[in-house]
Amino acid sequence: VRLTIDELLALRRDAMALDLSSSYRVSSTLAGGYRSKFRGRGMDFDEVRPYQPGDDIRNIDWRVTARTGKPHTKLFREERERPVFFLLDQSKHLFFGSRNAFKSVIAARAAALLIWASITAGSRIGAVLFDDYGHLEHRPSGRRRDALALLKKIAFRHNRVLDDIERPITKTVIDNSVHETSAFAESLARLRRLAKPGSLIYLFSDFRTIDEDTKRHISRLSQHNEIQSYLLTDLMDTQLPPPGSYSLTDGLTINRINTSSALMRDQYHNAEVQRINELSDYLKQQRILLQPLDSTDNLGIVLAAANIPRIVVR
């Protein structure tokens, strides 16, 4: 339910198993984000060697060729650095969970694992955090002390929202649905200004407030960056409690719900399945990975599987 900086720091040990430094192997000879094991045309000059059949004639070093009387070609390595950005949704609707932990806690733990793994891989990390109160931008940095500062911000802002939820309501409840929707879109707009083309972006949300404006920003980001989206889920998202009568409260009023109707249970399940399928179809069109994250998952295994070495064609 509540986050501590100690548990986020402890995840640094578990992050050792996430080898992000070799996750992206470039299949072409064009410039890319990470330094490739393959040499080719890129940003950093590497060396000159004798020309071999198949080498790009545009890379012939004419000075060395003239001096030696034999054709030589220049070799380049790709850029060493690939910035990594995190967008973390800490809105109130993520402060829910029927087993193990709140979705908000799972999202923070998963982000912390990837933050530590990215720092270990030598990447600069940046972030945009947003909740019901506003946004926070963390400028890209590769220093461990800045990663620690980011984790402290995540824990502090998470617990601030929780304190507000737990505080007895003594005033009129304000509908935040419009604010939440615009907050997601605004956070993506901020991320577009922070992330340079070629960045790796991790999105953590339940995507319940996604709208056309949000999709527009995601589409723009996906054109020049690699995006992984993590969908925070819980068993009760698709499955109502066992048949019976239950009390529900928003802290101010109390209502009751009866889950005995088989038709209602099916409609509840189908509505959520349809929402996830539509989200998945949209993200597939943008060539974005959608990875569910449940409160009972082994985060290390799920994140490692999502970040296994794969070919990035440029």
Disulfide bonds with the S-S distance in Angstrom:
none
